[in-house]
Amino acid sequence: MDIPRKLGILIYTAVPAIVGGGIVYHFFGSYIQVIIFEILLVLAAIGLIRN
């Protein structure tokens, strides 16, 4: 996989991180769940890039 495609994947996962973090905080009202959500997104992005 070339570098522009990897950067595109990282940018594509940044949008759900921002919007999804706000939604998770709205439903749970705690930053711990937001941090867990962000960690899961980072792991998914790393998994996609390593492929």
mmCIF entry with sequence, helices, sheets and N, C-alpha, C, O atoms, coordinates in Angstrom:
data_MODEL
# 
_entry.id   MODEL 
# 
_entity.id                         1 
_entity.type                       polymer 
_entity.pdbx_number_of_molecules   1 
# 
_entity_poly.entity_id                      1 
_entity_poly.type                           'polypeptide(L)' 
_entity_poly.nstd_linkage                   no 
_entity_poly.nstd_monomer                   no 
_entity_poly.pdbx_seq_one_letter_code       MDIPRKLGILIYTAVPAIVGGGIVYHFFGSYIQVIIFEILLVLAAIGLIRN 
_entity_poly.pdbx_seq_one_letter_code_can   MDIPRKLGILIYTAVPAIVGGGIVYHFFGSYIQVIIFEILLVLAAIGLIRN 
_entity_poly.pdbx_strand_id                 A 
# 
loop_
_entity_poly_seq.entity_id 
_entity_poly_seq.num 
_entity_poly_seq.mon_id 
_entity_poly_seq.hetero 
1 1  MET n 
1 2  ASP n 
1 3  ILE n 
1 4  PRO n 
1 5  ARG n 
1 6  LYS n 
1 7  LEU n 
1 8  GLY n 
1 9  ILE n 
1 10 LEU n 
1 11 ILE n 
1 12 TYR n 
1 13 THR n 
1 14 ALA n 
1 15 VAL n 
1 16 PRO n 
1 17 ALA n 
1 18 ILE n 
1 19 VAL n 
1 20 GLY n 
1 21 GLY n 
1 22 GLY n 
1 23 ILE n 
1 24 VAL n 
1 25 TYR n 
1 26 HIS n 
1 27 PHE n 
1 28 PHE n 
1 29 GLY n 
1 30 SER n 
1 31 TYR n 
1 32 ILE n 
1 33 GLN n 
1 34 VAL n 
1 35 ILE n 
1 36 ILE n 
1 37 PHE n 
1 38 GLU n 
1 39 ILE n 
1 40 LEU n 
1 41 LEU n 
1 42 VAL n 
1 43 LEU n 
1 44 ALA n 
1 45 ALA n 
1 46 ILE n 
1 47 GLY n 
1 48 LEU n 
1 49 ILE n 
1 50 ARG n 
1 51 ASN n 
# 
_struct_asym.id          A 
_struct_asym.entity_id   1 
# 
loop_
_struct_conf.conf_type_id 
_struct_conf.id 
_struct_conf.pdbx_PDB_helix_id 
_struct_conf.beg_label_comp_id 
_struct_conf.beg_label_asym_id 
_struct_conf.beg_label_seq_id 
_struct_conf.pdbx_beg_PDB_ins_code 
_struct_conf.end_label_comp_id 
_struct_conf.end_label_asym_id 
_struct_conf.end_label_seq_id 
_struct_conf.pdbx_end_PDB_ins_code 
_struct_conf.beg_auth_comp_id 
_struct_conf.beg_auth_asym_id 
_struct_conf.beg_auth_seq_id 
_struct_conf.end_auth_comp_id 
_struct_conf.end_auth_asym_id 
_struct_conf.end_auth_seq_id 
_struct_conf.pdbx_PDB_helix_class 
_struct_conf.details 
_struct_conf.pdbx_PDB_helix_length 
HELX_P HELX_P1 AA1 ILE A 3  ? PHE A 28 ? ILE A 3  PHE A 28 1 ? 26 
HELX_P HELX_P2 AA2 TYR A 31 ? ARG A 50 ? TYR A 31 ARG A 50 1 ? 20 
# 
_struct_conf_type.id          HELX_P 
_struct_conf_type.criteria    ? 
_struct_conf_type.reference   ? 
# 
loop_
_atom_site.group_PDB 
_atom_site.id 
_atom_site.type_symbol 
_atom_site.label_atom_id 
_atom_site.label_alt_id 
_atom_site.label_comp_id 
_atom_site.label_asym_id 
_atom_site.label_entity_id 
_atom_site.label_seq_id 
_atom_site.pdbx_PDB_ins_code 
_atom_site.Cartn_x 
_atom_site.Cartn_y 
_atom_site.Cartn_z 
_atom_site.occupancy 
_atom_site.B_iso_or_equiv 
_atom_site.pdbx_formal_charge 
_atom_site.auth_seq_id 
_atom_site.auth_comp_id 
_atom_site.auth_asym_id 
_atom_site.auth_atom_id 
_atom_site.pdbx_PDB_model_num 
ATOM 1   N N  . MET A 1 1  ? 0.844   -1.168 0.000  1.00 0.00 ? 1  MET A N  1 
ATOM 2   C CA . MET A 1 1  ? 0.000   0.000  0.000  1.00 0.00 ? 1  MET A CA 1 
ATOM 3   C C  . MET A 1 1  ? 0.896   1.240  0.000  1.00 0.00 ? 1  MET A C  1 
ATOM 4   O O  . MET A 1 1  ? 1.848   1.336  0.776  1.00 0.00 ? 1  MET A O  1 
ATOM 5   N N  . ASP A 1 2  ? 0.578   2.172  -0.873 1.00 0.00 ? 2  ASP A N  1 
ATOM 6   C CA . ASP A 1 2  ? 1.418   3.362  -0.973 1.00 0.00 ? 2  ASP A CA 1 
ATOM 7   C C  . ASP A 1 2  ? 1.083   4.395  0.109  1.00 0.00 ? 2  ASP A C  1 
ATOM 8   O O  . ASP A 1 2  ? 0.047   4.315  0.770  1.00 0.00 ? 2  ASP A O  1 
ATOM 9   N N  . ILE A 1 3  ? 1.980   5.357  0.268  1.00 0.00 ? 3  ILE A N  1 
ATOM 10  C CA . ILE A 1 3  ? 1.872   6.339  1.354  1.00 0.00 ? 3  ILE A CA 1 
ATOM 11  C C  . ILE A 1 3  ? 0.616   7.218  1.230  1.00 0.00 ? 3  ILE A C  1 
ATOM 12  O O  . ILE A 1 3  ? -0.046  7.447  2.242  1.00 0.00 ? 3  ILE A O  1 
ATOM 13  N N  . PRO A 1 4  ? 0.260   7.718  0.045  1.00 0.00 ? 4  PRO A N  1 
ATOM 14  C CA . PRO A 1 4  ? -0.961  8.536  -0.015 1.00 0.00 ? 4  PRO A CA 1 
ATOM 15  C C  . PRO A 1 4  ? -2.215  7.781  0.415  1.00 0.00 ? 4  PRO A C  1 
ATOM 16  O O  . PRO A 1 4  ? -3.115  8.356  1.027  1.00 0.00 ? 4  PRO A O  1 
ATOM 17  N N  . ARG A 1 5  ? -2.267  6.506  0.096  1.00 0.00 ? 5  ARG A N  1 
ATOM 18  C CA . ARG A 1 5  ? -3.429  5.708  0.509  1.00 0.00 ? 5  ARG A CA 1 
ATOM 19  C C  . ARG A 1 5  ? -3.446  5.550  2.035  1.00 0.00 ? 5  ARG A C  1 
ATOM 20  O O  . ARG A 1 5  ? -4.512  5.626  2.646  1.00 0.00 ? 5  ARG A O  1 
ATOM 21  N N  . LYS A 1 6  ? -2.296  5.334  2.647  1.00 0.00 ? 6  LYS A N  1 
ATOM 22  C CA . LYS A 1 6  ? -2.218  5.227  4.105  1.00 0.00 ? 6  LYS A CA 1 
ATOM 23  C C  . LYS A 1 6  ? -2.640  6.534  4.770  1.00 0.00 ? 6  LYS A C  1 
ATOM 24  O O  . LYS A 1 6  ? -3.372  6.516  5.760  1.00 0.00 ? 6  LYS A O  1 
ATOM 25  N N  . LEU A 1 7  ? -2.186  7.666  4.235  1.00 0.00 ? 7  LEU A N  1 
ATOM 26  C CA . LEU A 1 7  ? -2.583  8.957  4.785  1.00 0.00 ? 7  LEU A CA 1 
ATOM 27  C C  . LEU A 1 7  ? -4.079  9.199  4.608  1.00 0.00 ? 7  LEU A C  1 
ATOM 28  O O  . LEU A 1 7  ? -4.723  9.788  5.476  1.00 0.00 ? 7  LEU A O  1 
ATOM 29  N N  . GLY A 1 8  ? -4.627  8.749  3.495  1.00 0.00 ? 8  GLY A N  1 
ATOM 30  C CA . GLY A 1 8  ? -6.061  8.874  3.269  1.00 0.00 ? 8  GLY A CA 1 
ATOM 31  C C  . GLY A 1 8  ? -6.866  8.080  4.285  1.00 0.00 ? 8  GLY A C  1 
ATOM 32  O O  . GLY A 1 8  ? -7.911  8.535  4.749  1.00 0.00 ? 8  GLY A O  1 
ATOM 33  N N  . ILE A 1 9  ? -6.386  6.905  4.627  1.00 0.00 ? 9  ILE A N  1 
ATOM 34  C CA . ILE A 1 9  ? -7.057  6.091  5.638  1.00 0.00 ? 9  ILE A CA 1 
ATOM 35  C C  . ILE A 1 9  ? -7.013  6.786  6.989  1.00 0.00 ? 9  ILE A C  1 
ATOM 36  O O  . ILE A 1 9  ? -8.004  6.779  7.720  1.00 0.00 ? 9  ILE A O  1 
ATOM 37  N N  . LEU A 1 10 ? -5.887  7.382  7.330  1.00 0.00 ? 10 LEU A N  1 
ATOM 38  C CA . LEU A 1 10 ? -5.784  8.089  8.602  1.00 0.00 ? 10 LEU A CA 1 
ATOM 39  C C  . LEU A 1 10 ? -6.723  9.293  8.645  1.00 0.00 ? 10 LEU A C  1 
ATOM 40  O O  . LEU A 1 10 ? -7.343  9.557  9.675  1.00 0.00 ? 10 LEU A O  1 
ATOM 41  N N  . ILE A 1 11 ? -6.832  10.023 7.539  1.00 0.00 ? 11 ILE A N  1 
ATOM 42  C CA . ILE A 1 11 ? -7.749  11.164 7.486  1.00 0.00 ? 11 ILE A CA 1 
ATOM 43  C C  . ILE A 1 11 ? -9.189  10.670 7.552  1.00 0.00 ? 11 ILE A C  1 
ATOM 44  O O  . ILE A 1 11 ? -10.028 11.287 8.207  1.00 0.00 ? 11 ILE A O  1 
ATOM 45  N N  . TYR A 1 12 ? -9.473  9.579  6.888  1.00 0.00 ? 12 TYR A N  1 
ATOM 46  C CA . TYR A 1 12 ? -10.826 9.013  6.887  1.00 0.00 ? 12 TYR A CA 1 
ATOM 47  C C  . TYR A 1 12 ? -11.245 8.562  8.289  1.00 0.00 ? 12 TYR A C  1 
ATOM 48  O O  . TYR A 1 12 ? -12.430 8.618  8.619  1.00 0.00 ? 12 TYR A O  1 
ATOM 49  N N  . THR A 1 13 ? -10.307 8.121  9.110  1.00 0.00 ? 13 THR A N  1 
ATOM 50  C CA . THR A 1 13 ? -10.645 7.708  10.474 1.00 0.00 ? 13 THR A CA 1 
ATOM 51  C C  . THR A 1 13 ? -10.647 8.887  11.439 1.00 0.00 ? 13 THR A C  1 
ATOM 52  O O  . THR A 1 13 ? -11.110 8.743  12.571 1.00 0.00 ? 13 THR A O  1 
ATOM 53  N N  . ALA A 1 14 ? -10.144 10.045 11.028 1.00 0.00 ? 14 ALA A N  1 
ATOM 54  C CA . ALA A 1 14 ? -10.157 11.212 11.913 1.00 0.00 ? 14 ALA A CA 1 
ATOM 55  C C  . ALA A 1 14 ? -11.565 11.775 12.060 1.00 0.00 ? 14 ALA A C  1 
ATOM 56  O O  . ALA A 1 14 ? -11.917 12.275 13.128 1.00 0.00 ? 14 ALA A O  1 
ATOM 57  N N  . VAL A 1 15 ? -12.369 11.704 11.019 1.00 0.00 ? 15 VAL A N  1 
ATOM 58  C CA . VAL A 1 15 ? -13.735 12.232 11.086 1.00 0.00 ? 15 VAL A CA 1 
ATOM 59  C C  . VAL A 1 15 ? -14.585 11.443 12.079 1.00 0.00 ? 15 VAL A C  1 
ATOM 60  O O  . VAL A 1 15 ? -15.237 12.061 12.921 1.00 0.00 ? 15 VAL A O  1 
ATOM 61  N N  . PRO A 1 16 ? -14.613 10.113 12.027 1.00 0.00 ? 16 PRO A N  1 
ATOM 62  C CA . PRO A 1 16 ? -15.373 9.392  13.046 1.00 0.00 ? 16 PRO A CA 1 
ATOM 63  C C  . PRO A 1 16 ? -14.816 9.600  14.455 1.00 0.00 ? 16 PRO A C  1 
ATOM 64  O O  . PRO A 1 16 ? -15.559 9.527  15.434 1.00 0.00 ? 16 PRO A O  1 
ATOM 65  N N  . ALA A 1 17 ? -13.533 9.853  14.557 1.00 0.00 ? 17 ALA A N  1 
ATOM 66  C CA . ALA A 1 17 ? -12.949 10.088 15.878 1.00 0.00 ? 17 ALA A CA 1 
ATOM 67  C C  . ALA A 1 17 ? -13.517 11.361 16.492 1.00 0.00 ? 17 ALA A C  1 
ATOM 68  O O  . ALA A 1 17 ? -13.833 11.388 17.682 1.00 0.00 ? 17 ALA A O  1 
ATOM 69  N N  . ILE A 1 18 ? -13.649 12.408 15.698 1.00 0.00 ? 18 ILE A N  1 
ATOM 70  C CA . ILE A 1 18 ? -14.149 13.676 16.209 1.00 0.00 ? 18 ILE A CA 1 
ATOM 71  C C  . ILE A 1 18 ? -15.655 13.608 16.452 1.00 0.00 ? 18 ILE A C  1 
ATOM 72  O O  . ILE A 1 18 ? -16.124 13.923 17.545 1.00 0.00 ? 18 ILE A O  1 
ATOM 73  N N  . VAL A 1 19 ? -16.402 13.201 15.445 1.00 0.00 ? 19 VAL A N  1 
ATOM 74  C CA . VAL A 1 19 ? -17.856 13.149 15.564 1.00 0.00 ? 19 VAL A CA 1 
ATOM 75  C C  . VAL A 1 19 ? -18.286 12.045 16.515 1.00 0.00 ? 19 VAL A C  1 
ATOM 76  O O  . VAL A 1 19 ? -19.145 12.252 17.371 1.00 0.00 ? 19 VAL A O  1 
ATOM 77  N N  . GLY A 1 20 ? -17.688 10.876 16.363 1.00 0.00 ? 20 GLY A N  1 
ATOM 78  C CA . GLY A 1 20 ? -18.046 9.750  17.224 1.00 0.00 ? 20 GLY A CA 1 
ATOM 79  C C  . GLY A 1 20 ? -17.696 9.991  18.676 1.00 0.00 ? 20 GLY A C  1 
ATOM 80  O O  . GLY A 1 20 ? -18.418 9.552  19.572 1.00 0.00 ? 20 GLY A O  1 
ATOM 81  N N  . GLY A 1 21 ? -16.594 10.685 18.919 1.00 0.00 ? 21 GLY A N  1 
ATOM 82  C CA . GLY A 1 21 ? -16.229 11.008 20.297 1.00 0.00 ? 21 GLY A CA 1 
ATOM 83  C C  . GLY A 1 21 ? -17.287 11.871 20.960 1.00 0.00 ? 21 GLY A C  1 
ATOM 84  O O  . GLY A 1 21 ? -17.611 11.670 22.131 1.00 0.00 ? 21 GLY A O  1 
ATOM 85  N N  . GLY A 1 22 ? -17.831 12.836 20.217 1.00 0.00 ? 22 GLY A N  1 
ATOM 86  C CA . GLY A 1 22 ? -18.904 13.670 20.747 1.00 0.00 ? 22 GLY A CA 1 
ATOM 87  C C  . GLY A 1 22 ? -20.173 12.879 21.005 1.00 0.00 ? 22 GLY A C  1 
ATOM 88  O O  . GLY A 1 22 ? -20.851 13.102 22.007 1.00 0.00 ? 22 GLY A O  1 
ATOM 89  N N  . ILE A 1 23 ? -20.495 11.971 20.123 1.00 0.00 ? 23 ILE A N  1 
ATOM 90  C CA . ILE A 1 23 ? -21.694 11.141 20.312 1.00 0.00 ? 23 ILE A CA 1 
ATOM 91  C C  . ILE A 1 23 ? -21.532 10.224 21.507 1.00 0.00 ? 23 ILE A C  1 
ATOM 92  O O  . ILE A 1 23 ? -22.458 10.073 22.304 1.00 0.00 ? 23 ILE A O  1 
ATOM 93  N N  . VAL A 1 24 ? -20.357 9.607  21.641 1.00 0.00 ? 24 VAL A N  1 
ATOM 94  C CA . VAL A 1 24 ? -20.106 8.725  22.781 1.00 0.00 ? 24 VAL A CA 1 
ATOM 95  C C  . VAL A 1 24 ? -20.181 9.510  24.086 1.00 0.00 ? 24 VAL A C  1 
ATOM 96  O O  . VAL A 1 24 ? -20.734 9.026  25.073 1.00 0.00 ? 24 VAL A O  1 
ATOM 97  N N  . TYR A 1 25 ? -19.626 10.719 24.092 1.00 0.00 ? 25 TYR A N  1 
ATOM 98  C CA . TYR A 1 25 ? -19.685 11.541 25.306 1.00 0.00 ? 25 TYR A CA 1 
ATOM 99  C C  . TYR A 1 25 ? -21.129 11.937 25.627 1.00 0.00 ? 25 TYR A C  1 
ATOM 100 O O  . TYR A 1 25 ? -21.513 11.994 26.796 1.00 0.00 ? 25 TYR A O  1 
ATOM 101 N N  . HIS A 1 26 ? -21.916 12.205 24.608 1.00 0.00 ? 26 HIS A N  1 
ATOM 102 C CA . HIS A 1 26 ? -23.314 12.577 24.823 1.00 0.00 ? 26 HIS A CA 1 
ATOM 103 C C  . HIS A 1 26 ? -24.084 11.435 25.482 1.00 0.00 ? 26 HIS A C  1 
ATOM 104 O O  . HIS A 1 26 ? -24.867 11.663 26.404 1.00 0.00 ? 26 HIS A O  1 
ATOM 105 N N  . PHE A 1 27 ? -23.863 10.208 25.013 1.00 0.00 ? 27 PHE A N  1 
ATOM 106 C CA . PHE A 1 27 ? -24.617 9.082  25.549 1.00 0.00 ? 27 PHE A CA 1 
ATOM 107 C C  . PHE A 1 27 ? -24.121 8.618  26.911 1.00 0.00 ? 27 PHE A C  1 
ATOM 108 O O  . PHE A 1 27 ? -24.926 8.233  27.759 1.00 0.00 ? 27 PHE A O  1 
ATOM 109 N N  . PHE A 1 28 ? -22.818 8.646  27.135 1.00 0.00 ? 28 PHE A N  1 
ATOM 110 C CA . PHE A 1 28 ? -22.266 8.114  28.376 1.00 0.00 ? 28 PHE A CA 1 
ATOM 111 C C  . PHE A 1 28 ? -21.880 9.192  29.384 1.00 0.00 ? 28 PHE A C  1 
ATOM 112 O O  . PHE A 1 28 ? -21.846 8.917  30.583 1.00 0.00 ? 28 PHE A O  1 
ATOM 113 N N  . GLY A 1 29 ? -21.593 10.392 28.939 1.00 0.00 ? 29 GLY A N  1 
ATOM 114 C CA . GLY A 1 29 ? -21.278 11.492 29.834 1.00 0.00 ? 29 GLY A CA 1 
ATOM 115 C C  . GLY A 1 29 ? -19.960 11.359 30.571 1.00 0.00 ? 29 GLY A C  1 
ATOM 116 O O  . GLY A 1 29 ? -19.775 11.953 31.633 1.00 0.00 ? 29 GLY A O  1 
ATOM 117 N N  . SER A 1 30 ? -19.044 10.582 30.013 1.00 0.00 ? 30 SER A N  1 
ATOM 118 C CA . SER A 1 30 ? -17.754 10.382 30.661 1.00 0.00 ? 30 SER A CA 1 
ATOM 119 C C  . SER A 1 30 ? -16.670 10.292 29.599 1.00 0.00 ? 30 SER A C  1 
ATOM 120 O O  . SER A 1 30 ? -16.876 9.752  28.512 1.00 0.00 ? 30 SER A O  1 
ATOM 121 N N  . TYR A 1 31 ? -15.514 10.833 29.944 1.00 0.00 ? 31 TYR A N  1 
ATOM 122 C CA . TYR A 1 31 ? -14.407 10.795 28.991 1.00 0.00 ? 31 TYR A CA 1 
ATOM 123 C C  . TYR A 1 31 ? -13.718 9.435  28.935 1.00 0.00 ? 31 TYR A C  1 
ATOM 124 O O  . TYR A 1 31 ? -12.969 9.168  27.995 1.00 0.00 ? 31 TYR A O  1 
ATOM 125 N N  . ILE A 1 32 ? -13.949 8.587  29.901 1.00 0.00 ? 32 ILE A N  1 
ATOM 126 C CA . ILE A 1 32 ? -13.326 7.258  29.887 1.00 0.00 ? 32 ILE A CA 1 
ATOM 127 C C  . ILE A 1 32 ? -13.837 6.456  28.695 1.00 0.00 ? 32 ILE A C  1 
ATOM 128 O O  . ILE A 1 32 ? -13.054 5.800  28.008 1.00 0.00 ? 32 ILE A O  1 
ATOM 129 N N  . GLN A 1 33 ? -15.137 6.505  28.448 1.00 0.00 ? 33 GLN A N  1 
ATOM 130 C CA . GLN A 1 33 ? -15.688 5.800  27.298 1.00 0.00 ? 33 GLN A CA 1 
ATOM 131 C C  . GLN A 1 33 ? -15.206 6.415  25.991 1.00 0.00 ? 33 GLN A C  1 
ATOM 132 O O  . GLN A 1 33 ? -15.008 5.702  25.007 1.00 0.00 ? 33 GLN A O  1 
ATOM 133 N N  . VAL A 1 34 ? -15.016 7.725  25.971 1.00 0.00 ? 34 VAL A N  1 
ATOM 134 C CA . VAL A 1 34 ? -14.501 8.378  24.765 1.00 0.00 ? 34 VAL A CA 1 
ATOM 135 C C  . VAL A 1 34 ? -13.072 7.917  24.494 1.00 0.00 ? 34 VAL A C  1 
ATOM 136 O O  . VAL A 1 34 ? -12.710 7.659  23.345 1.00 0.00 ? 34 VAL A O  1 
ATOM 137 N N  . ILE A 1 35 ? -12.268 7.814  25.531 1.00 0.00 ? 35 ILE A N  1 
ATOM 138 C CA . ILE A 1 35 ? -10.884 7.349  25.365 1.00 0.00 ? 35 ILE A CA 1 
ATOM 139 C C  . ILE A 1 35 ? -10.861 5.918  24.849 1.00 0.00 ? 35 ILE A C  1 
ATOM 140 O O  . ILE A 1 35 ? -10.059 5.584  23.976 1.00 0.00 ? 35 ILE A O  1 
ATOM 141 N N  . ILE A 1 36 ? -11.732 5.075  25.381 1.00 0.00 ? 36 ILE A N  1 
ATOM 142 C CA . ILE A 1 36 ? -11.820 3.687  24.904 1.00 0.00 ? 36 ILE A CA 1 
ATOM 143 C C  . ILE A 1 36 ? -12.217 3.657  23.436 1.00 0.00 ? 36 ILE A C  1 
ATOM 144 O O  . ILE A 1 36 ? -11.649 2.898  22.652 1.00 0.00 ? 36 ILE A O  1 
ATOM 145 N N  . PHE A 1 37 ? -13.198 4.486  23.059 1.00 0.00 ? 37 PHE A N  1 
ATOM 146 C CA . PHE A 1 37 ? -13.628 4.575  21.666 1.00 0.00 ? 37 PHE A CA 1 
ATOM 147 C C  . PHE A 1 37 ? -12.483 5.027  20.762 1.00 0.00 ? 37 PHE A C  1 
ATOM 148 O O  . PHE A 1 37 ? -12.291 4.481  19.675 1.00 0.00 ? 37 PHE A O  1 
ATOM 149 N N  . GLU A 1 38 ? -11.730 6.018  21.212 1.00 0.00 ? 38 GLU A N  1 
ATOM 150 C CA . GLU A 1 38 ? -10.604 6.522  20.420 1.00 0.00 ? 38 GLU A CA 1 
ATOM 151 C C  . GLU A 1 38 ? -9.513  5.455  20.271 1.00 0.00 ? 38 GLU A C  1 
ATOM 152 O O  . GLU A 1 38 ? -8.925  5.312  19.198 1.00 0.00 ? 38 GLU A O  1 
ATOM 153 N N  . ILE A 1 39 ? -9.249  4.724  21.321 1.00 0.00 ? 39 ILE A N  1 
ATOM 154 C CA . ILE A 1 39 ? -8.245  3.652  21.256 1.00 0.00 ? 39 ILE A CA 1 
ATOM 155 C C  . ILE A 1 39 ? -8.676  2.588  20.261 1.00 0.00 ? 39 ILE A C  1 
ATOM 156 O O  . ILE A 1 39 ? -7.850  2.088  19.497 1.00 0.00 ? 39 ILE A O  1 
ATOM 157 N N  . LEU A 1 40 ? -9.961  2.232  20.257 1.00 0.00 ? 40 LEU A N  1 
ATOM 158 C CA . LEU A 1 40 ? -10.454 1.244  19.297 1.00 0.00 ? 40 LEU A CA 1 
ATOM 159 C C  . LEU A 1 40 ? -10.314 1.749  17.860 1.00 0.00 ? 40 LEU A C  1 
ATOM 160 O O  . LEU A 1 40 ? -9.977  0.981  16.959 1.00 0.00 ? 40 LEU A O  1 
ATOM 161 N N  . LEU A 1 41 ? -10.573 3.037  17.649 1.00 0.00 ? 41 LEU A N  1 
ATOM 162 C CA . LEU A 1 41 ? -10.393 3.594  16.309 1.00 0.00 ? 41 LEU A CA 1 
ATOM 163 C C  . LEU A 1 41 ? -8.925  3.584  15.880 1.00 0.00 ? 41 LEU A C  1 
ATOM 164 O O  . LEU A 1 41 ? -8.613  3.292  14.726 1.00 0.00 ? 41 LEU A O  1 
ATOM 165 N N  . VAL A 1 42 ? -8.038  3.900  16.799 1.00 0.00 ? 42 VAL A N  1 
ATOM 166 C CA . VAL A 1 42 ? -6.603  3.874  16.479 1.00 0.00 ? 42 VAL A CA 1 
ATOM 167 C C  . VAL A 1 42 ? -6.163  2.454  16.123 1.00 0.00 ? 42 VAL A C  1 
ATOM 168 O O  . VAL A 1 42 ? -5.417  2.252  15.165 1.00 0.00 ? 42 VAL A O  1 
ATOM 169 N N  . LEU A 1 43 ? -6.625  1.477  16.893 1.00 0.00 ? 43 LEU A N  1 
ATOM 170 C CA . LEU A 1 43 ? -6.270  0.087  16.597 1.00 0.00 ? 43 LEU A CA 1 
ATOM 171 C C  . LEU A 1 43 ? -6.817  -0.348 15.243 1.00 0.00 ? 43 LEU A C  1 
ATOM 172 O O  . LEU A 1 43 ? -6.144  -1.066 14.504 1.00 0.00 ? 43 LEU A O  1 
ATOM 173 N N  . ALA A 1 44 ? -8.025  0.079  14.915 1.00 0.00 ? 44 ALA A N  1 
ATOM 174 C CA . ALA A 1 44 ? -8.599  -0.254 13.601 1.00 0.00 ? 44 ALA A CA 1 
ATOM 175 C C  . ALA A 1 44 ? -7.795  0.405  12.486 1.00 0.00 ? 44 ALA A C  1 
ATOM 176 O O  . ALA A 1 44 ? -7.534  -0.226 11.462 1.00 0.00 ? 44 ALA A O  1 
ATOM 177 N N  . ALA A 1 45 ? -7.399  1.664  12.667 1.00 0.00 ? 45 ALA A N  1 
ATOM 178 C CA . ALA A 1 45 ? -6.610  2.360  11.648 1.00 0.00 ? 45 ALA A CA 1 
ATOM 179 C C  . ALA A 1 45 ? -5.244  1.690  11.460 1.00 0.00 ? 45 ALA A C  1 
ATOM 180 O O  . ALA A 1 45 ? -4.775  1.531  10.333 1.00 0.00 ? 45 ALA A O  1 
ATOM 181 N N  . ILE A 1 46 ? -4.628  1.311  12.541 1.00 0.00 ? 46 ILE A N  1 
ATOM 182 C CA . ILE A 1 46 ? -3.333  0.629  12.444 1.00 0.00 ? 46 ILE A CA 1 
ATOM 183 C C  . ILE A 1 46 ? -3.506  -0.704 11.728 1.00 0.00 ? 46 ILE A C  1 
ATOM 184 O O  . ILE A 1 46 ? -2.673  -1.081 10.904 1.00 0.00 ? 46 ILE A O  1 
ATOM 185 N N  . GLY A 1 47 ? -4.575  -1.412 12.037 1.00 0.00 ? 47 GLY A N  1 
ATOM 186 C CA . GLY A 1 47 ? -4.851  -2.677 11.364 1.00 0.00 ? 47 GLY A CA 1 
ATOM 187 C C  . GLY A 1 47 ? -5.047  -2.500 9.867  1.00 0.00 ? 47 GLY A C  1 
ATOM 188 O O  . GLY A 1 47 ? -4.603  -3.336 9.079  1.00 0.00 ? 47 GLY A O  1 
ATOM 189 N N  . LEU A 1 48 ? -5.709  -1.420 9.469  1.00 0.00 ? 48 LEU A N  1 
ATOM 190 C CA . LEU A 1 48 ? -5.907  -1.178 8.038  1.00 0.00 ? 48 LEU A CA 1 
ATOM 191 C C  . LEU A 1 48 ? -4.616  -0.771 7.351  1.00 0.00 ? 48 LEU A C  1 
ATOM 192 O O  . LEU A 1 48 ? -4.369  -1.162 6.210  1.00 0.00 ? 48 LEU A O  1 
ATOM 193 N N  . ILE A 1 49 ? -3.797  0.005  8.029  1.00 0.00 ? 49 ILE A N  1 
ATOM 194 C CA . ILE A 1 49 ? -2.551  0.459  7.417  1.00 0.00 ? 49 ILE A CA 1 
ATOM 195 C C  . ILE A 1 49 ? -1.543  -0.679 7.289  1.00 0.00 ? 49 ILE A C  1 
ATOM 196 O O  . ILE A 1 49 ? -0.795  -0.736 6.313  1.00 0.00 ? 49 ILE A O  1 
ATOM 197 N N  . ARG A 1 50 ? -1.518  -1.568 8.247  1.00 0.00 ? 50 ARG A N  1 
ATOM 198 C CA . ARG A 1 50 ? -0.542  -2.668 8.198  1.00 0.00 ? 50 ARG A CA 1 
ATOM 199 C C  . ARG A 1 50 ? -0.828  -3.646 7.081  1.00 0.00 ? 50 ARG A C  1 
ATOM 200 O O  . ARG A 1 50 ? 0.070   -4.370 6.649  1.00 0.00 ? 50 ARG A O  1 
ATOM 201 N N  . ASN A 1 51 ? -2.056  -3.682 6.608  1.00 0.00 ? 51 ASN A N  1 
ATOM 202 C CA . ASN A 1 51 ? -2.427  -4.626 5.557  1.00 0.00 ? 51 ASN A CA 1 
ATOM 203 C C  . ASN A 1 51 ? -1.787  -4.334 4.260  1.00 0.00 ? 51 ASN A C  1 
ATOM 204 O O  . ASN A 1 51 ? -2.012  -5.051 3.285  1.00 0.00 ? 51 ASN A O  1 
# 
